Amino acid sequence: MEAFFIIARFQNTGVGRQVAKQIWQMHKVLWEVAVIPENKPALIFWRKVINEFTKGNYLEEVKLVQMSDYKAERVIFEFGANIL
């Protein structure tokens, strides 16, 4: 999955949490969620939702990620198949 976005009028309503958890339940694979470190609302959202879903059983680290023509720092959340 390339991107996850909830339009503004549905943000902070629980829709994003519900959709993310449904996707993870349907696809029981190793997941990596990458977040731009400066995007504080996204970091708060993903930490909370991933923690709830995994009951705290996930990895979080900052990595340098190769983009198309440059590298960028991302917070990576890893969970799923070989973690749970």
N, C-alpha and C positions, 0 to 999 in steps of 0.2 A: 504494500500500500504506500503510495507516494506522499499523500497529504491527508490531513484530518482538519476540517474547519467547520465550525458551527456559525451560521449567520447571527448577527448581533441580536436580533430580537429573541432568539432562542438561547443565547448564552445566559448562564447562571440560572437555568431552569431545571437542570438535571438531565436534559436531552443528551448532551455530550457524554456524560458519565454512562448513561444507559446504552447509547449506541456503541461506545468503546467496549464495554463489557460484553455486549452481544456479539460483536465481531470476534473478540478473544475467545468466547465460548465456542463459536462456530469453527474457528481455525486454531486448533491446539498445536501451535508451532512455537519455535523460538522467536520472540518479538524483540525488536529494537526500536525504541522511540527516541528520536533525536530532537533536541530543543535548543534554540538559540539562547545562550546564557543570559543575555540582556532582556529576554522576554519573560519578565517575572510572573505575570499572570499565567502564562503557559506552564512555567515550572511548578507553580503552586498547584494548578489543575492536575498535571500529570503525576506529580508526587502523590497527591491525595488519591486519585483514582487507581493508579497502579498499586499503591500500598493496600487499598481496600480489596482490590481484586486478588492480589497475591498473598494477602495476610502478612505483608512485610517481607516476603521472600523474593527479592529482586536485587539486581546490581545497579548501582548508579555511579558513573564516572565521567570525567571530562576528557574528551578525546579530540585530537586534531583529525578532521574528516576531509577527505579529498573531494572537492567539488569538481565541476567540469574543467576549470582551468586555474584553480587556486585551492588552498587549504583553509579551513575555518574551524574554530573551536565550537564544539557542541557538547551539551550534557546528554549522555546516552543512558537510557534506562533499558535494561535487558532482563527479560523474564520469559517464562514459558517452558517449553518442552524439556530442556535439560537442566532447568533451574528448579522447577517445582517438584 
